[in-house]
Amino acid sequence: MFAVLFIILFCLAFMLRQHYALTLQNRLVKLELRYRYFVLTGKRFEIIETQLNDGQIFSLRFAPDEELIPLIEKTIAENLDSKSIKKAIIKWKPDYERV
């Protein structure tokens, strides 16, 4: 009985660790996009961020700087889904550091 309880607690701890890592990475992706947007436009991204869902924001991170602003505008205007955003990127900027 004690062994079963230990295994369940170990599995829960492992899943919680992974959840925390992914949550942190999601926050970092959003912060990176906010920074890139501010550097490129001089405006705060939080103003338009509410018009985008998480999937759209996570897809936009693959766009290089020269494609980012037009792609954000197109995403908002046409309500593109994450798959369409990724297909619209010409020069892919990969993310090799994702957990």
C-alpha positions in Angstrom: 0.0 0.0 0.0 2.8 2.4 0.9 4.6 1.6 -2.4 1.4 2.4 -4.4 1.1 5.7 -2.5 4.7 6.5 -3.2 4.4 5.8 -6.9 1.3 8.0 -7.2 3.0 10.9 -5.3 6.1 10.5 -7.5 4.0 10.7 -10.7 2.1 13.7 -9.4 5.4 15.5 -8.6 6.8 14.7 -12.0 3.7 16.0 -13.8 3.6 19.2 -11.6 7.3 19.8 -12.4 6.6 19.6 -16.1 3.5 21.9 -15.8 5.5 24.5 -14.0 8.3 24.4 -16.6 5.8 24.8 -19.5 3.9 27.6 -17.7 7.2 29.5 -17.1 8.1 29.0 -20.8 4.8 30.4 -21.9 5.3 33.5 -19.8 8.8 33.9 -21.2 7.5 33.6 -24.8 5.0 36.4 -24.1 7.6 38.6 -22.5 9.9 38.1 -25.4 7.2 39.0 -27.9 6.3 42.1 -25.8 10.0 43.2 -25.8 10.4 42.6 -29.6 7.3 44.5 -30.3 8.4 47.4 -28.2 11.8 47.5 -29.8 10.4 47.4 -33.3 7.5 49.9 -32.8 8.2 51.8 -29.6 4.7 50.9 -28.5 3.5 48.5 -25.8 2.3 45.1 -27.0 -0.1 44.7 -24.1 -2.5 47.1 -25.8 -3.1 44.7 -28.7 -2.2 41.5 -26.8 -5.8 41.1 -25.6 -6.9 40.7 -29.2 -4.7 37.6 -29.6 -5.1 34.2 -28.0 -2.2 32.2 -26.6 -1.9 30.0 -29.7 -1.5 33.0 -32.0 1.1 34.6 -29.7 3.1 31.4 -29.5 3.0 31.1 -33.3 4.1 34.7 -33.9 7.3 34.0 -32.0 8.7 32.1 -35.0 8.5 35.2 -37.2 11.7 37.2 -37.7 11.7 40.9 -36.8 11.1 42.1 -40.4 7.9 40.0 -40.7 6.6 40.3 -37.2 4.7 43.6 -37.3 2.9 43.0 -40.6 2.0 39.5 -39.5 0.6 40.8 -36.2 -1.6 43.3 -38.1 -2.7 40.6 -40.5 -3.5 38.2 -37.6 -5.7 40.8 -35.9 -7.4 41.9 -39.1 -8.1 38.4 -40.4 -8.2 36.5 -37.1 -5.7 33.9 -38.3 -5.3 30.7 -36.4 -1.9 29.5 -35.3 -1.4 27.1 -38.3 -2.1 29.9 -40.8 0.3 32.2 -39.0 3.1 29.6 -39.2 2.4 29.1 -42.9 2.5 32.8 -43.5 6.1 33.1 -42.1 8.6 33.2 -44.9 11.9 33.2 -43.0 11.3 30.8 -40.1 13.0 31.6 -36.8 13.2 28.3 -34.9 12.9 27.9 -31.2 15.3 25.1 -30.1 15.2 25.9 -26.4 11.5 24.8 -25.7 11.1 22.3 -22.9 
